[in-house]
Amino acid sequence: MINSKRKSTISIKDKNSKENVFKTADFVLSVFLFCSGIILIRTEPYPDDKNPNRKLFVFERTDQVEGLMNHYISSDPTVKLKKFIAAQRQIKKMIYDK
């Protein structure tokens, strides 16, 4: 069962920006959100981490994100396998090609 209070998932509204985003370091959640049509804006280095490949995934926050998070946390996420694998490869490419 996935703990809904995971430290790798954070929701941020930056006070210095009008940007309303959802950030997570959870790779599988990121792939799930990406597969579900949530726009991946960018990746950022994970704060205070010595591993340069560890990233925060920054998504556009929409009304749909909360519902998808509930499905993910309840262990009931559904996406097509081929779409999930393709999204996984695309996100890995974003991480390692920089």
trRosetta pair geometry for C-beta under 8 A, 3 or more apart (Angstrom, degrees):
i j d omega theta_ij theta_ji phi_ij phi_ji
1 75 6.2 -84 -121 -39 60 131
2 6 7.2 -44 178 -39 88 128
2 72 6.9 -51 70 143 164 76
2 73 5.4 -128 88 -137 116 50
2 75 6.3 161 5 -65 99 82
3 6 5.3 126 85 -60 92 79
4 73 4.7 38 -93 -145 94 137
6 9 5.0 65 78 13 102 101
6 26 6.6 55 117 -66 148 129
7 10 8.0 1 -179 -54 45 98
8 24 6.1 56 138 -171 79 76
8 25 4.0 -105 -158 63 92 95
8 26 4.6 116 116 -53 125 81
9 24 4.4 -4 -114 -119 69 102
9 25 7.5 -125 -63 31 43 66
9 26 5.6 -13 -64 -6 93 124
9 29 6.5 -10 -91 77 118 173
9 69 7.9 132 -178 -136 146 118
10 23 5.3 -12 74 77 90 95
10 24 6.8 168 28 -89 57 52
11 22 5.5 -29 -119 -123 75 76
11 23 7.3 165 -104 33 23 69
11 61 7.4 82 -152 -104 96 132
12 21 5.9 -8 73 76 91 89
12 22 7.4 148 30 -117 69 25
12 23 5.3 11 11 10 118 115
13 20 5.6 -9 -116 -122 90 73
13 21 7.7 156 -97 35 43 60
13 61 7.9 -55 -83 15 83 160
14 17 4.1 23 93 39 122 104
14 19 5.7 18 38 64 118 95
14 21 7.3 22 -10 26 102 107
20 60 7.7 54 87 -165 76 60
20 61 4.5 -91 135 50 90 121
21 41 6.5 -73 -120 17 122 147
21 58 5.2 -8 -178 -169 140 92
21 59 6.4 141 -165 71 80 43
21 60 6.6 -63 -114 -110 70 28
21 61 5.5 -180 -131 -22 13 98
22 33 7.9 -149 94 -142 133 160
22 38 7.9 -37 52 177 130 141
22 58 7.6 147 76 -157 44 46
22 59 4.6 -24 65 66 95 101
22 60 7.7 5 20 91 90 17
22 61 4.7 122 -31 -87 91 87
22 65 5.3 175 -31 -164 159 155
23 44 7.6 -29 -136 34 125 123
23 56 4.9 5 -172 176 112 116
23 57 6.8 156 -152 75 57 46
23 58 5.2 -16 -99 -100 86 68
23 59 7.5 178 -81 20 35 73
24 29 5.3 -71 139 92 158 131
24 30 6.0 -165 83 -64 113 88
24 33 7.9 132 32 -3 138 146
24 56 7.0 149 75 -157 21 70
24 57 5.5 -22 66 55 76 96
24 59 7.6 4 14 2 98 113
25 46 5.6 59 -114 -110 128 119
25 54 6.7 17 -158 177 118 95
25 55 6.9 169 -130 92 75 42
25 56 5.4 -51 -77 -99 78 61
25 57 7.2 151 -99 7 27 80
26 29 3.8 45 102 20 120 118
26 30 6.3 167 92 -19 63 84
26 57 8.0 -82 58 27 53 120
27 30 5.5 -57 -151 34 31 115
27 31 6.5 30 154 -18 66 102
27 57 7.8 123 -107 -27 45 134
27 91 7.4 152 -157 121 84 139
28 31 5.7 -50 -149 34 34 110
28 32 6.4 37 150 -20 64 106
29 32 5.5 -55 -149 37 33 115
29 33 6.3 31 155 -17 67 105
29 69 7.9 31 -154 -115 119 73
29 72 5.8 73 -120 -173 89 155
30 33 5.9 -54 -145 37 29 108
30 34 6.1 30 155 -19 64 110
30 40 7.2 65 -171 -105 97 123
30 57 4.0 81 -116 35 131 172
30 59 7.6 -169 -130 -49 76 118
30 91 6.1 131 124 -145 118 157
31 34 5.7 -57 -146 39 29 113
31 35 6.2 32 155 -21 65 107
31 84 6.1 68 151 -160 116 76
31 87 5.0 130 -158 112 79 112
31 88 4.9 12 -123 -82 139 74
31 91 6.0 -121 -87 13 79 149
32 35 5.8 -55 -148 36 27 112
32 36 6.3 20 155 -16 63 113
32 68 7.0 161 134 173 104 113
32 72 5.7 124 112 -98 160 119
32 77 5.3 -29 -145 -174 136 153
32 79 6.4 -171 -136 -12 67 138
32 84 7.5 2 -90 -122 56 101
33 36 5.6 -64 -148 41 30 110
33 38 4.2 -45 171 47 92 135
33 40 7.6 119 103 -70 106 89
33 57 7.9 151 57 123 132 134
33 59 5.7 -51 140 -98 145 159
33 65 7.1 20 -134 -125 119 83
33 68 6.1 111 -106 129 75 148
34 38 6.5 -78 -81 63 31 81
34 40 5.3 -3 -100 -38 104 121
34 59 8.0 -130 -69 -102 69 117
34 87 4.6 154 103 -165 117 126
34 90 7.4 -165 157 79 147 120
34 91 6.3 -160 -13 -60 169 121
35 79 4.3 43 132 -154 142 156
35 80 7.7 -164 -172 45 124 68
35 83 5.1 108 -145 132 106 106
35 84 5.4 -12 -86 -91 152 61
35 87 4.6 -111 -68 -15 83 161
36 64 7.3 -172 139 148 116 124
36 68 5.3 139 113 -118 169 140
36 79 6.5 -103 -64 -87 77 120
37 64 7.5 -22 81 119 104 161
38 59 5.0 20 145 -167 118 130
38 60 6.5 -165 -176 57 78 81
38 62 6.6 -154 -122 24 89 116
38 64 6.7 -158 -81 93 96 115
38 65 6.1 84 -113 -89 139 87
38 68 7.0 -116 -38 30 131 165
39 59 6.5 136 80 -158 51 71
39 60 4.2 27 61 9 106 123
40 43 7.8 5 172 -53 112 76
40 57 6.2 -51 -138 -173 107 101
40 58 7.3 102 -166 74 62 53
40 59 5.7 -45 -102 -98 51 76
40 91 7.2 -151 -117 -104 173 99
40 94 7.7 -129 129 -28 141 177
41 58 4.7 -60 61 108 106 98
41 59 6.4 159 0 -121 89 18
41 60 5.8 119 -51 -50 106 75
42 58 5.0 1 61 53 73 120
43 55 4.2 -9 -175 -176 116 139
43 56 6.7 150 -163 74 62 49
43 57 5.8 -29 -106 -102 80 56
43 58 6.9 -180 -96 11 25 86
43 94 5.9 136 -11 136 131 115
43 95 6.3 -144 -171 -92 177 69
43 98 7.7 -136 69 -25 122 152
44 55 6.5 132 64 -163 38 80
44 56 4.5 -18 61 58 95 104
44 58 6.0 61 -11 -31 106 120
45 49 7.4 -162 167 53 85 103
45 52 7.1 -46 -127 -147 109 59
45 54 7.6 63 -164 84 60 70
45 55 6.7 -69 -111 -114 26 63
45 56 7.4 15 88 12 20 91
46 49 4.1 16 94 14 110 142
46 51 7.4 14 47 71 127 89
46 54 4.1 -42 10 120 139 102
46 55 5.9 -137 -40 -107 88 10
46 56 5.6 134 -94 -37 63 81
47 56 7.7 24 -11 -35 79 130
49 54 4.7 -73 133 70 154 137
51 54 4.3 76 89 -12 110 108
53 95 6.1 65 -163 165 83 113
53 96 7.0 12 -130 -88 111 74
55 95 5.7 -133 -9 -117 142 101
57 91 7.4 -10 -110 -151 132 124
59 65 6.9 145 113 -107 131 128
61 65 5.6 -72 -146 9 60 155
62 65 5.5 128 55 -19 65 93
63 66 7.0 -51 -175 24 44 105
63 67 7.7 32 141 -5 67 109
64 67 5.8 -64 -160 43 46 110
64 68 6.0 43 150 -20 78 110
65 68 5.8 -62 -148 40 30 109
65 69 6.2 34 155 -23 67 106
66 69 5.6 -52 -148 33 30 114
66 70 6.6 34 153 -21 63 102
67 70 5.7 -51 -152 31 33 113
67 71 6.7 33 150 -16 64 102
68 71 5.6 -52 -152 36 37 112
68 72 6.2 37 150 -20 68 106
68 77 7.6 50 -169 -118 75 103
69 72 5.5 -55 -146 38 33 113
69 73 6.1 29 158 -17 68 108
70 73 5.9 -54 -140 40 28 108
70 74 6.1 19 162 -12 63 114
71 74 6.1 -65 -143 44 25 104
71 76 5.1 -98 -159 85 71 88
71 77 4.9 106 132 -89 101 64
71 78 7.5 -86 176 11 133 72
72 75 8.0 29 171 -72 31 26
72 77 4.8 30 -94 -61 60 125
79 83 5.6 -113 162 84 103 117
79 84 5.0 122 99 -64 119 101
80 83 4.2 77 70 11 97 111
80 84 6.8 -167 89 -12 47 86
81 84 5.6 -56 -147 34 31 113
81 85 6.4 28 158 -17 67 105
82 85 5.9 -53 -146 37 31 109
82 86 6.3 31 155 -18 64 108
83 86 5.8 -55 -146 38 30 111
83 87 6.3 29 155 -18 64 108
84 87 5.8 -57 -147 38 28 109
84 88 6.2 33 152 -24 64 106
85 88 5.5 -51 -147 33 31 116
85 89 6.5 31 155 -17 63 104
86 89 5.9 -55 -152 36 31 110
86 90 6.4 30 152 -20 65 108
87 90 5.5 -55 -146 37 33 113
87 91 6.3 29 157 -16 67 106
88 91 6.1 -58 -147 38 27 106
88 92 6.3 27 155 -18 63 109
89 92 5.7 -56 -146 38 30 111
89 93 6.3 35 154 -24 64 105
90 93 5.7 -52 -152 31 30 115
90 94 6.8 33 149 -21 62 102
91 94 5.4 -48 -153 31 38 115
91 95 6.6 37 149 -20 66 103
92 95 5.6 -54 -151 35 35 112
92 96 6.1 5 164 3 71 113
93 96 6.6 -69 -135 50 25 91
93 97 5.4 15 174 -16 66 123
94 97 6.7 -52 -118 37 15 103
94 98 7.2 25 169 -35 50 106
95 98 7.0 -76 180 12 21 108
